[in-house]
């Protein structure tokens, strides 16, 4: 079986590598001056270690002026979030330094060439952008080479070829390798192929070089992204599937305990680089450099979103991966010695990814966070293909039709994504359906996208495509209202009562309710309407309409409107409306709060406080 089609996988490897490189130059996007450049957004944060240390000699960013000049000149990000002031007053990089280590050869090459080529040697001019981009494409091709070697250890040339073609052309691997190769996922994919390959080699030949390389690449994976320490499950579980193989694995570890100890020491030494950085610049060996709202909530509360949401569902945007998922069944039957290592790694990895509060992981084509695990998933993928090739002609034919459709869909959607038809982070079911198979965005379809997260006022279009549900209403006309010192009959918008807000009342009645109690559909909004009667200009009685989502750590989507900016007419009733798109929540128990915040000491009146939920209509 391995002899059949001899050499076809090698030819396929070269052709696929050409496709990736050609794709990179087909849509080069070598911009250097805005947030579409290679060294932008998260990549800017991975890379910042290098120019900070080797050009500006200020890795703690104690002098922000050089960085401000870079931000002003190249605009690599909207809002600087890639580092935060730490306990010692120095800026601490948000991301670990693993990617900076991988970028380093290409950074130094560009630094040597930039001056002679007439470009600024500032770390961000065109030579740096091109060098890092092409260097990361090279990493991707190296990963594909080792992927082929791994597949050939267990499958035929034909199966290996089919798996490589379907993976590269039929999943978001292509987009993340050809275009977004500087993101962590492409490099981690390669690191994982090296971990698997040297795990196989060490089990075949327990030599020091194989052991050290396993430790080096496991440590590097964790240095790129700390949760990737789970890559250690691969060498740990490799070859185990029953009591006898468990006993043999223990004998192997015991017999080569010095190599295993060396492997563990290397993992620690690689990770210690980050601990040293934190100790020097944050004053402690272990420091949490992410924002407070970004954390793990275990037990995978977002697993259905990760797999099936229209925003970033893995199987929505990479449906080809249903085959390796099904392939776990055949891998268990055919090659049990590698089943548990691959299956348990995939399960633990999926649980971790589905536990991150920002489970959509920013802008990407589909669920980018699972891409590096494709290096492991090719093994059940190969088992599935091997099983299919032994079926009857109509089964193979049906599979071929489906696989070709998935390849077309992936390549077309990659083009849509790269030309801004598919939005990087605001996709919804309605918008996806409106642009499916389209080469341009239909007129009016943009209104189906999620509201962009920004500091501007959010506005619900017209409410005509929404079902409206009342969440709270206060007209201050209830029995006993006269007994409340803050309710008055001096002024009223409707009925005979209104709420008097003065120095003795800071917050109005409103709503504070758990998200699970509201139970809104995806894409829902809250509309907050109030009537305000100012006795004088609101600059003298400043107040805000406030809507926010919060958890135990504080607010994570806080929106407010200052009433003094609303041009309200004194001595008259003025209606003010505030719209708020509900975000993806971090926990169903998170609270939605809506209220008026009185920041002044003078008096104004409010009446008819109305809080409504606008839910997208369900299609009949």
Secondary structure per residue as TSV (DSSP state, phi and psi in degrees):
chain	resnum	aa	ss	phi	psi
A	1	X	-	360.0	-40.2
A	2	X	-	-68.4	-26.6
A	3	X	S	-77.6	-24.7
A	4	X	T	-65.3	131.2
A	5	X	T	70.4	31.8
A	6	X	T	-53.1	128.6
A	7	X	T	88.8	-10.7
A	8	X	H	-66.6	-33.0
A	9	X	H	-69.3	-31.8
A	10	X	H	-68.5	-43.6
A	11	X	H	-62.0	-42.7
A	12	X	H	-63.0	-39.4
A	13	X	H	-57.9	-48.6
A	14	X	H	-65.2	-40.3
A	15	X	H	-65.9	-39.8
A	16	X	H	-67.8	-38.1
A	17	X	H	-62.3	-40.5
A	18	X	H	-63.2	-40.6
A	19	X	H	-60.2	-42.9
A	20	X	H	-64.7	-46.9
A	21	X	H	-66.0	-42.3
A	22	X	H	-62.0	-41.8
A	23	X	H	-59.3	-40.1
A	24	X	H	-61.4	-39.2
A	25	X	H	-88.2	-18.7
A	26	X	H	-66.4	-36.8
A	27	X	T	-131.0	76.4
A	28	X	-	-65.4	-42.8
A	29	X	-	46.5	62.9
A	30	X	-	-93.0	32.6
A	31	X	-	-63.2	144.5
A	32	X	-	-119.1	-6.6
A	33	X	S	-109.5	6.8
A	34	X	S	-151.9	-173.2
A	35	X	T	-77.0	9.8
A	36	X	T	-96.6	0.4
A	37	X	S	-73.1	168.8
A	38	X	S	-61.5	-47.6
A	39	X	S	-90.7	66.6
A	40	X	-	-136.3	168.6
A	41	X	H	49.9	-128.9
A	42	X	H	-61.9	-38.0
A	43	X	H	-61.4	-36.4
A	44	X	H	-55.4	-40.8
A	45	X	H	-70.4	-39.2
A	46	X	H	-61.8	-39.2
A	47	X	H	-84.5	-22.1
A	48	X	H	-59.8	-27.0
A	49	X	H	-52.1	-41.6
A	50	X	H	-69.0	-57.6
A	51	X	H	-64.5	-33.7
A	52	X	H	-61.1	-40.7
A	53	X	H	-84.1	-46.0
A	54	X	H	-98.6	-13.0
A	55	X	T	-110.8	-48.4
A	56	X	S	-100.6	-7.3
A	57	X	S	51.0	44.8
A	58	X	-	-150.6	63.8
A	59	X	T	-68.6	-19.8
A	60	X	T	-86.5	-1.6
A	61	X	-	49.0	52.6
A	62	X	-	-76.5	-23.0
A	63	X	-	-114.8	101.8
A	64	X	H	-74.5	-8.7
A	65	X	H	-63.7	-40.6
A	66	X	H	-66.3	-37.6
A	67	X	H	-70.3	-38.6
A	68	X	H	-62.2	-36.8
A	69	X	H	-63.1	-41.3
A	70	X	H	-64.2	-44.6
A	71	X	H	-62.1	-39.7
A	72	X	H	-71.3	-40.8
A	73	X	H	-77.2	-43.6
A	74	X	H	-104.9	-16.3
A	75	X	-	44.4	57.0
A	76	X	-	-77.5	-5.6
A	77	X	-	-156.3	151.8
A	78	X	S	-99.1	100.5
A	79	X	S	88.3	123.8
A	80	X	-	-84.7	105.2
A	81	X	-	-119.9	4.0
A	82	X	S	-79.5	-9.4
A	83	X	E	-154.6	151.9
A	84	X	E	-133.5	149.0
A	85	X	E	-60.0	133.0
A	86	X	-	-100.9	-173.2
A	87	X	T	-61.4	-27.9
A	88	X	T	-90.1	-2.7
A	89	X	S	95.8	-13.1
A	90	X	S	-84.4	156.1
A	91	X	E	-77.2	136.6
A	92	X	E	-110.1	127.4
A	93	X	E	-61.1	134.6
A	94	X	S	-66.2	-41.1
A	95	X	S	-98.8	147.4
A	96	X	-	-62.3	169.8
A	97	X	S	-90.7	5.2
A	98	X	H	-56.6	-46.4
A	99	X	H	-67.4	-33.4
A	100	X	H	-60.6	-37.5
A	101	X	H	-63.7	-42.0
A	102	X	H	-70.6	-32.5
A	103	X	H	-72.3	-22.9
A	104	X	H	-52.9	-47.7
A	105	X	H	-57.7	-37.4
A	106	X	H	-80.8	-28.9
A	107	X	H	-63.9	-48.0
A	108	X	H	-68.1	-35.7
A	109	X	H	-62.0	-46.4
A	110	X	H	-64.7	-36.1
A	111	X	H	-66.0	-33.2
A	112	X	H	-71.1	-33.5
A	113	X	H	-92.4	-25.7
A	114	X	H	-57.8	-49.9
A	115	X	H	-60.3	-55.6
A	116	X	H	-58.0	-28.1
A	117	X	T	-85.6	-2.0
A	118	X	T	87.6	20.3
A	119	X	-	-108.0	154.2
A	120	X	-	-62.8	140.5
A	121	X	-	-94.1	56.7
A	122	X	S	-105.6	1.5
A	123	X	S	91.7	-7.1
A	124	X	-	-134.4	-0.8
A	125	X	S	-71.9	176.9
A	126	X	H	-53.3	-43.9
A	127	X	H	-57.8	-36.8
A	128	X	H	-67.3	-42.0
A	129	X	H	-63.7	-47.3
A	130	X	H	-67.7	-43.4
A	131	X	H	-62.0	-45.5
A	132	X	H	-65.8	-42.8
A	133	X	H	-61.5	-49.8
A	134	X	H	-70.8	-33.6
A	135	X	H	-62.1	-39.2
A	136	X	H	-73.5	-32.1
A	137	X	H	-61.1	-40.6
A	138	X	H	-60.3	-42.3
A	139	X	H	-58.0	-41.5
A	140	X	H	-61.9	-41.0
A	141	X	H	-67.9	-38.4
A	142	X	H	-59.7	-42.5
A	143	X	H	-61.9	-40.1
A	144	X	H	-64.4	-36.7
A	145	X	H	-61.7	-48.1
A	146	X	H	-71.1	-28.7
A	147	X	H	-61.6	-42.9
A	148	X	H	-60.8	-43.4
A	149	X	H	-63.1	-39.2
A	150	X	H	-65.2	-46.4
A	151	X	H	-61.6	-39.8
A	152	X	H	-68.2	-18.2
A	153	X	H	-70.1	-23.3
A	154	X	H	-123.7	-14.8
A	155	X	S	-136.7	169.9
A	156	X	-	-75.3	170.1
A	157	X	H	-59.0	-40.5
A	158	X	H	-66.3	-47.8
A	159	X	H	-61.8	-44.5
A	160	X	H	-58.3	-44.3
A	161	X	H	-63.6	-46.3
A	162	X	H	-62.1	-44.4
A	163	X	H	-61.9	-45.0
A	164	X	H	-61.6	-43.6
A	165	X	H	-64.3	-46.7
A	166	X	H	-66.6	-37.5
A	167	X	H	-68.2	-49.1
A	168	X	H	-69.8	-46.2
A	169	X	H	-93.6	-16.6
A	170	X	H	-108.5	4.2
A	171	X	S	-136.4	175.7
A	172	X	T	-71.6	3.3
A	173	X	H	-53.9	-42.3
A	174	X	H	-62.7	-47.9
A	175	X	H	-64.9	-41.3
A	176	X	H	-75.1	-17.0
A	177	X	H	-97.3	-43.5
A	178	X	H	-76.8	-39.8
A	179	X	T	-112.1	-44.9
A	180	X	S	-106.4	41.8
A	181	X	T	-66.2	-21.4
A	182	X	T	-80.4	-7.9
A	183	X	S	-69.4	164.9
A	184	X	H	-66.6	-25.8
A	185	X	H	-69.2	-40.3
A	186	X	H	-61.6	-47.6
A	187	X	H	-68.5	-39.0
A	188	X	H	-64.3	-35.5
A	189	X	H	-56.3	-47.0
A	190	X	H	-64.4	-42.9
A	191	X	H	-59.6	-40.5
A	192	X	H	-65.5	-39.6
A	193	X	H	-62.1	-36.4
A	194	X	H	-69.9	-38.3
A	195	X	H	-61.6	-46.1
A	196	X	H	-65.1	-44.5
A	197	X	H	-62.9	-45.6
A	198	X	H	-77.0	-19.9
A	199	X	H	-66.5	-44.8
A	200	X	H	-60.4	-46.4
A	201	X	H	-62.3	-42.0
A	202	X	H	-66.8	-37.0
A	203	X	H	-70.0	-29.6
A	204	X	H	-76.4	-44.1
A	205	X	S	-138.6	91.9
A	206	X	-	-69.2	82.3
A	207	X	-	-113.3	159.0
A	208	X	H	-59.4	-41.8
A	209	X	H	-63.1	-39.1
A	210	X	H	-66.9	-41.1
A	211	X	H	-63.4	-45.8
A	212	X	H	-64.0	-38.9
A	213	X	H	-68.7	-35.7
A	214	X	H	-60.5	-48.6
A	215	X	H	-60.1	-41.0
A	216	X	H	-61.6	-45.8
A	217	X	H	-79.3	-31.7
A	218	X	H	-64.4	-44.3
A	219	X	H	-62.4	-40.1
A	220	X	H	-66.0	-40.8
A	221	X	H	-58.4	-44.5
A	222	X	H	-69.4	-29.7
A	223	X	H	-74.7	-23.8
A	224	X	H	-77.6	-46.8
A	225	X	-	-148.6	116.5
A	226	X	G	-53.6	-35.3
A	227	X	G	-66.7	-14.7
A	228	X	G	-73.0	2.5
A	229	X	G	-59.7	-19.0
A	230	X	G	-65.1	-11.2
A	231	X	G	-59.8	-21.2
A	232	X	H	-63.8	-19.3
A	233	X	H	-63.1	-28.6
A	234	X	H	-65.0	-58.3
A	235	X	H	-66.6	-30.6
A	236	X	H	-65.8	-42.5
A	237	X	H	-97.4	-6.6
A	238	X	T	-58.7	128.4
A	239	X	T	87.5	-4.0
A	240	X	-	-96.4	127.4
A	241	X	S	-149.3	-4.2
A	242	X	S	-157.5	-177.3
A	243	X	H	-61.9	-38.8
A	244	X	H	-65.7	-44.7
A	245	X	H	-70.8	-28.7
A	246	X	H	-65.6	-41.9
A	247	X	H	-63.8	-42.0
A	248	X	H	-66.5	-36.7
A	249	X	H	-65.3	-40.4
A	250	X	H	-65.0	-39.1
A	251	X	H	-64.2	-38.4
A	252	X	H	-64.8	-45.7
A	253	X	H	-64.1	-43.8
A	254	X	H	-65.8	-40.6
A	255	X	H	-68.5	-25.9
A	256	X	T	-123.9	43.0
A	257	X	H	-63.3	-29.4
A	258	X	H	-69.8	-37.1
A	259	X	H	-66.6	-41.6
A	260	X	H	-63.0	-41.9
A	261	X	H	-61.7	-41.4
A	262	X	H	-62.8	-38.9
A	263	X	H	-59.7	-46.6
A	264	X	H	-66.1	-41.2
A	265	X	H	-62.1	-41.1
A	266	X	H	-64.1	-42.0
A	267	X	H	-56.3	-46.2
A	268	X	H	-65.0	-42.4
A	269	X	H	-64.0	-39.1
A	270	X	H	-64.8	-46.3
A	271	X	H	-65.9	-27.0
A	272	X	H	-65.3	-22.0
A	273	X	H	-58.2	-42.1
A	274	X	H	-70.2	-37.4
A	275	X	H	-64.4	-37.8
A	276	X	H	-64.0	-44.5
A	277	X	H	-57.7	-47.6
A	278	X	H	-62.7	-40.9
A	279	X	H	-62.9	-42.3
A	280	X	H	-69.1	-43.3
A	281	X	H	-103.9	-20.2
A	282	X	H	-112.1	-10.6
A	283	X	S	84.9	4.4
A	284	X	S	-147.8	150.2
A	285	X	S	-70.1	-32.2
A	286	X	S	-119.0	123.0
A	287	X	-	-141.4	130.6
A	288	X	-	-86.6	108.3
A	289	X	-	-94.1	-4.7
A	290	X	S	-85.2	168.0
A	291	X	-	-68.2	154.5
A	292	X	T	-58.9	-36.0
A	293	X	T	-73.4	-14.2
A	294	X	-	-97.2	108.1
A	295	X	-	-157.8	173.4
A	296	X	B	-95.2	134.8
A	297	X	-	-118.7	102.0
A	298	X	T	-67.6	170.1
A	299	X	T	77.4	19.8
A	300	X	T	50.5	60.5
A	301	X	T	-68.7	-14.8
A	302	X	T	-110.8	20.6
A	303	X	H	-63.4	-37.4
A	304	X	H	-69.7	-36.1
A	305	X	H	-63.1	-45.0
A	306	X	H	-60.9	-38.6
A	307	X	H	-86.2	-39.2
A	308	X	H	-129.2	-0.8
A	309	X	-	-71.1	151.6
A	310	X	T	-73.3	-19.5
A	311	X	T	-67.7	-51.0
A	312	X	T	-152.8	28.3
A	313	X	-	-61.8	127.5
A	314	X	H	-57.3	-49.8
A	315	X	H	-81.8	-9.5
A	316	X	H	-77.7	-44.5
A	317	X	H	-97.8	-11.2
A	318	X	-	-136.5	62.7
A	319	X	G	-62.6	-18.1
A	320	X	G	-55.3	-26.8
A	321	X	G	-74.8	-1.0
A	322	X	H	-66.1	-27.4
A	323	X	H	-68.8	-48.5
A	324	X	H	-64.8	-30.8
A	325	X	H	-62.2	-46.3
A	326	X	H	-65.5	-30.1
A	327	X	H	-64.1	-19.6
A	328	X	H	-59.9	-32.7
A	329	X	H	-62.0	-46.1
A	330	X	H	-75.4	-31.3
A	331	X	H	-65.0	-38.5
A	332	X	H	-61.7	-38.8
A	333	X	H	-77.4	-38.0
A	334	X	H	-91.9	-41.1
A	335	X	-	-139.4	68.1
A	336	X	H	-64.2	-22.3
A	337	X	H	-66.1	-20.1
A	338	X	H	-115.9	1.4
A	339	X	H	-65.6	-53.3
A	340	X	H	-66.4	-35.5
A	341	X	H	-63.5	-42.2
A	342	X	H	-76.6	-43.6
A	343	X	H	-67.4	-46.0
A	344	X	H	-66.9	-36.3
A	345	X	H	-61.2	-48.2
A	346	X	H	-60.3	-43.8
A	347	X	H	-64.0	-46.4
A	348	X	H	-64.9	-41.9
A	349	X	H	-62.1	-44.2
A	350	X	H	-63.7	-39.4
A	351	X	H	-64.5	-41.1
A	352	X	H	-66.5	-47.6
A	353	X	H	-59.2	-38.5
A	354	X	T	-80.4	0.9
A	355	X	T	-105.2	-5.5
A	356	X	B	-79.5	131.4
A	357	X	S	-61.5	-35.8
A	358	X	S	-95.4	70.6
A	359	X	T	-65.5	-16.1
A	360	X	T	-85.4	-12.0
A	361	X	-	58.1	35.4
A	362	X	S	78.0	-162.3
A	363	X	S	-73.1	131.0
A	364	X	-	-173.5	168.4
A	365	X	S	-88.5	102.1
A	366	X	S	72.0	-156.6
A	367	X	-	-89.1	92.5
A	368	X	G	-69.5	-24.6
A	369	X	G	-65.5	-18.1
A	370	X	G	-95.1	-4.0
A	371	X	G	-60.9	-42.1
A	372	X	G	-64.0	-25.9
A	373	X	G	-72.7	-10.2
A	374	X	H	-59.9	-27.3
A	375	X	H	-60.6	-31.1
A	376	X	H	-86.6	-38.8
A	377	X	H	-67.0	-17.2
A	378	X	H	-65.2	-21.6
A	379	X	H	-70.8	-50.8
A	380	X	H	-66.1	-28.2
A	381	X	H	-60.4	-47.7
A	382	X	H	-61.9	-38.8
A	383	X	H	-64.3	-38.4
A	384	X	H	-65.4	-45.6
A	385	X	H	-64.3	-42.7
A	386	X	H	-59.5	-39.6
A	387	X	H	-67.2	-44.0
A	388	X	H	-63.7	-36.8
A	389	X	T	-67.0	-14.5
A	390	X	T	-97.0	-0.3
A	391	X	S	-84.5	178.8
A	392	X	-	-68.5	163.1
A	393	X	H	-59.0	-36.8
A	394	X	H	-71.6	-28.9
A	395	X	H	-69.2	-46.7
A	396	X	H	-63.1	-38.9
A	397	X	H	-65.7	-42.2
A	398	X	H	-63.0	-42.7
A	399	X	H	-61.3	-43.4
A	400	X	H	-60.4	-42.2
A	401	X	H	-63.7	-46.1
A	402	X	H	-63.7	-44.8
A	403	X	H	-63.8	-41.3
A	404	X	H	-65.4	-37.5
A	405	X	H	-63.7	-43.0
A	406	X	H	-63.9	-35.8
A	407	X	H	-64.7	-48.6
A	408	X	H	-57.9	-47.2
A	409	X	H	-59.3	-44.7
A	410	X	H	-64.7	-46.5
A	411	X	H	-67.0	-38.1
A	412	X	H	-67.7	-42.9
A	413	X	H	-70.7	-28.1
A	414	X	H	-62.3	-45.0
A	415	X	H	-62.6	-43.4
A	416	X	H	-59.4	-41.5
A	417	X	H	-66.1	-43.7
A	418	X	H	-72.4	-15.5
A	419	X	T	-109.4	17.0
A	420	X	T	68.5	20.7
A	421	X	S	-79.8	-45.7
A	422	X	S	-85.6	124.3
A	423	X	-	-77.3	142.3
A	424	X	S	-64.2	-26.6
A	425	X	S	-149.2	2.3
A	426	X	-	-121.3	26.1
A	427	X	-	-68.6	145.9
A	428	X	-	-134.1	167.5
A	429	X	H	-60.8	-45.0
A	430	X	H	-62.4	-42.3
A	431	X	H	-67.8	-42.0
A	432	X	H	-58.2	-46.2
A	433	X	H	-65.0	-34.1
A	434	X	H	-71.9	-26.5
A	435	X	H	-107.6	1.5
A	436	X	T	-59.6	123.6
A	437	X	T	72.9	7.4
A	438	X	-	-96.3	147.7
A	439	X	S	-97.5	1.3
A	440	X	S	-152.8	162.7
A	441	X	-	-81.4	122.7
A	442	X	-	-59.1	149.7
A	443	X	T	-58.7	130.9
A	444	X	T	84.3	-4.8
A	445	X	G	-70.4	-25.2
A	446	X	G	-60.6	-21.1
A	447	X	G	-69.2	-15.1
A	448	X	G	-83.5	-11.4
A	449	X	S	-70.1	154.8
A	450	X	-	-59.7	148.9
A	451	X	-	-61.8	132.6
A	452	X	-	-64.7	136.5
A	453	X	-	-76.8	116.0
A	454	X	S	-156.1	-175.8
A	455	X	S	-94.6	4.0
A	456	X	S	-81.6	167.8
A	457	X	-	-71.2	131.8
A	458	X	-	-86.2	141.2
A	459	X	-	-134.5	122.0
A	460	X	-	-74.3	134.0
A	461	X	-	-56.5	-69.1
A	462	X	-	-147.6	-7.9
A	463	X	S	78.0	-1.4
A	464	X	T	-73.7	-23.4
A	465	X	T	-101.4	23.4
A	466	X	E	-125.3	148.9
A	467	X	E	-93.3	136.4
A	468	X	E	-106.5	130.6
A	469	X	E	-129.1	128.3
A	470	X	E	-76.0	130.9
A	471	X	E	-102.8	-33.2
A	472	X	E	-163.2	148.0
A	473	X	E	-150.1	129.7
A	474	X	E	-127.7	111.9
A	475	X	-	-115.2	2.3
A	476	X	S	62.0	31.0
A	477	X	-	-109.0	15.5
A	478	X	S	-75.8	164.1
A	479	X	T	-60.8	135.7
A	480	X	T	83.3	7.1
A	481	X	G	-58.8	-32.2
A	482	X	G	-65.5	-18.3
A	483	X	G	-80.1	-14.4
A	484	X	S	-86.4	122.4
A	485	X	T	-64.3	-18.7
A	486	X	T	-93.8	-6.5
A	487	X	E	-100.5	132.2
A	488	X	E	-133.5	158.0
A	489	X	S	-107.3	11.7
A	490	X	S	-65.8	-28.6
A	491	X	-	-152.7	148.0
A	492	X	-	-156.0	139.2
A	493	X	S	-80.4	-41.9
A	494	X	S	-141.3	153.2
A	495	X	S	69.3	-147.7
A	496	X	S	-121.5	-3.2
A	497	X	-	-122.6	156.7
A	498	X	E	-147.8	170.9
A	499	X	E	-97.5	125.3
A	500	X	E	-91.7	120.5
A	501	X	E	-107.4	125.2
A	502	X	S	-146.0	-161.1
A	503	X	T	-65.7	-13.2
A	504	X	T	-95.0	-2.4
A	505	X	-	-138.1	117.8
A	506	X	-	-91.5	-36.0
A	507	X	B	-124.9	138.1
A	508	X	-	-80.7	166.1
A	509	X	S	-58.9	152.3
A	510	X	-	-167.9	-132.9
A	511	X	E	-138.4	135.5
A	512	X	E	-139.8	104.0
A	513	X	E	-142.8	143.1
A	514	X	E	-67.0	144.9
A	515	X	H	-55.8	-37.9
A	516	X	H	-65.9	-28.7
A	517	X	H	-72.4	-38.3
A	518	X	H	-70.9	-41.4
A	519	X	-	51.1	56.1
A	520	X	-	-79.2	158.9
A	521	X	-	-76.2	161.3
A	522	X	T	-59.2	140.6
A	523	X	T	82.0	17.2
A	524	X	-	-83.5	158.0
A	525	X	E	-126.9	159.3
A	526	X	E	-115.9	132.6
A	527	X	E	-111.8	126.3
A	528	X	E	-112.0	115.3
A	529	X	E	-120.9	133.0
A	530	X	E	-138.5	152.7
A	531	X	E	-106.6	130.8
A	532	X	E	-122.1	133.6
A	533	X	E	-120.6	95.1
A	534	X	E	-82.6	139.5
A	535	X	S	-81.4	-26.1
A	536	X	S	-142.5	-174.0
A	537	X	-	-59.6	143.5
A	538	X	T	-69.2	-13.5
A	539	X	T	-61.7	-27.4
A	540	X	T	-83.6	-20.0
A	541	X	S	-131.5	64.9
A	542	X	-	-61.5	139.2
A	543	X	E	-154.9	160.3
A	544	X	E	-132.0	144.4
A	545	X	E	-85.2	133.3
A	546	X	E	-129.2	134.3
A	547	X	E	-135.8	134.9
A	548	X	E	-153.8	154.2
A	549	X	E	-107.6	141.8
A	550	X	E	-147.7	157.0
A	551	X	E	-131.8	-163.9
A	552	X	T	-64.3	-23.9
A	553	X	T	-91.9	-4.8
A	554	X	E	124.9	-168.3
A	555	X	E	-77.9	143.1
A	556	X	E	-128.3	-6.1
A	557	X	E	-143.6	95.3
A	558	X	E	-108.6	120.1
A	559	X	E	-124.4	141.5
A	560	X	E	-147.8	152.0
A	561	X	E	-125.4	125.5
A	562	X	E	-81.8	121.2
A	563	X	G	-65.5	-26.1
A	564	X	G	-68.2	-13.3
A	565	X	G	-95.0	4.5
A	566	X	S	-97.5	3.5
A	567	X	-	55.1	46.9
A	568	X	-	-74.7	144.3
A	569	X	-	-88.6	119.8
A	570	X	T	-64.2	146.1
A	571	X	T	75.7	16.1
A	572	X	S	-146.9	159.8
A	573	X	E	-82.8	131.3
A	574	X	E	-124.6	130.9
A	575	X	E	-94.6	131.3
A	576	X	E	-121.2	134.5
A	577	X	E	-120.5	136.4
A	578	X	E	-129.4	130.4
A	579	X	E	-108.7	148.5
A	580	X	E	-148.1	117.6
A	581	X	E	-83.8	125.8
A	582	X	-	-67.8	128.9
A	583	X	-	-80.8	173.0
A	584	X	-	-67.7	124.2
A	585	X	-	-81.8	155.3
A	586	X	S	-84.3	-22.3
A	587	X	-	-159.7	138.1
A	588	X	T	-59.5	-19.5
A	589	X	T	-86.0	-3.3
A	590	X	-	-61.4	150.5
A	591	X	E	-99.7	140.2
A	592	X	E	-101.5	127.3
A	593	X	E	-125.7	137.1
A	594	X	E	-138.4	127.8
A	595	X	E	-168.7	168.8
A	596	X	E	-99.4	130.1
A	597	X	E	-106.6	113.6
A	598	X	E	-88.1	114.8
A	599	X	-	-100.7	-4.0
A	600	X	S	-109.0	-174.1
A	601	X	S	-116.0	-14.9
A	602	X	S	-85.2	176.3
A	603	X	-	-100.2	140.1
A	604	X	E	-145.4	163.6
A	605	X	E	-112.7	150.2
A	606	X	E	-137.8	149.1
A	607	X	E	-151.4	163.8
A	608	X	E	50.2	55.9
A	609	X	E	-76.4	117.0
A	610	X	E	-126.6	126.7
A	611	X	E	-124.1	114.2
A	612	X	E	-121.3	147.5
A	613	X	E	-99.6	128.7
A	614	X	E	-107.7	109.7
A	615	X	E	-107.6	137.4
A	616	X	E	-56.8	136.6
A	617	X	-	-63.6	139.5
A	618	X	-	-79.4	134.4
A	619	X	-	-71.3	140.6
A	620	X	-	-79.3	360.0
